[in-house]
Amino acid sequence: MIAAMSAAALGSYDSGLACTPGANVELKWNAHASEWGAYEITGCAGVNPKLSLAAGTTYTFDQSDASNWCATRQRVPRLARIARAPCSSVRAPSSQFRVPND
């Protein structure tokens, strides 16, 4: 009974579903999706979606959500301590990627 209650409380997440994102890809970290956590992308269903990217398009991967920074970068909490800033005030940069035409 306890195991059933625990599983129900955690819920389940679809993983690896196909998704075609817009040019601005907003990423968040879901620490509850699995033992190790998983990424969510705004506009995509489930976690760890399989992205279909269009050739010749430049995508911006926006990791500015506070969930990304402290959960996924081991050295960031250390940098936040050095800067005497709370971890939530330190943001991951965005990065751009252009999909080649060929």
N, C-alpha and C positions, 0 to 999 in steps of 0.2 A: 504494500500500500504506500509506503514512504517513497519508493522508487517511482511509482506512478504519479504521485503528487509532485515530485521533483521534476519529472519530465514534462508534466503539464505546465508547471510554473515557468520553465525555461522556454517552452514553445519549440517550434521548428522553423528553420529558414531554408528557402529554396536557394541553391547555390549553382552558379555557372550557367544561368539562363542567358540566352542571347539578348543583346541590347545594342542599339545604334544611338550613341549619344550625340548631343549637339557639339558645337566647337568648344564650348566651355564645359569641362568635365569636373564636377564638384565631388570630391571624395570625402567620406567620413569613415571613421573606425567604429565598428560595432564589437565591443569586447564580449558581448553576451552570445554571439552567434555560434561560437564553438569554443573548445578548450583554448585555442590560440587567438581567437577573434577573427574578424573578417572585414573586408571593405564593403561599403555601400556607395553607390554612385547615384546622385540625385537624378531621378527620371528613369532609373532602371529597377526592375523588380528583383527582390531577393538580395543575396550577398555574393561577392566575388563574381560579378557578371562577366560573361564572355563578350568582349566588345568587338563590334564590326566597325572599322574605321575606313573612311573613304580616301582613295588615292588623291594626292594633290591638296589635301586639306590640312591646315595647321590647327592642332588641338591645344588648348591650354588646360593643364591638369591643375586644378585649384585645390590645394591641400590646406587652406587657411582655417578650416574648422578646427577648434581646439582639441577635438578628439584624436586627430591625426598626430599631433606633435608629441605629446607626452607618452602616448601609447605605443608609438612605433619607432621612436628614436632613442636609443639607450643613452646617448651623451647629452640629450637636450635637458633633462632635469639637472645635470651637472652644470650646463651652461646657464640655466635659469638661476641656479644658486650663486654662480659667479657674478651674474648681473644683478643679484638680489631682487629678482623678479619672480612672481609666481609662475609656475609652468604654464598656466592657462593664458598668460599674457605674451608668451613667446609663440610666434606663428611660423609654420612651415612655409617656405616660399612656393609660389606657383612655378610650374615649368611648362615649356612649350615643346611640341613635337610635330614636325611636318612629315606626313606620310608620303613617301616617294611615289612618283607617277608610275614607275615600272616595277 
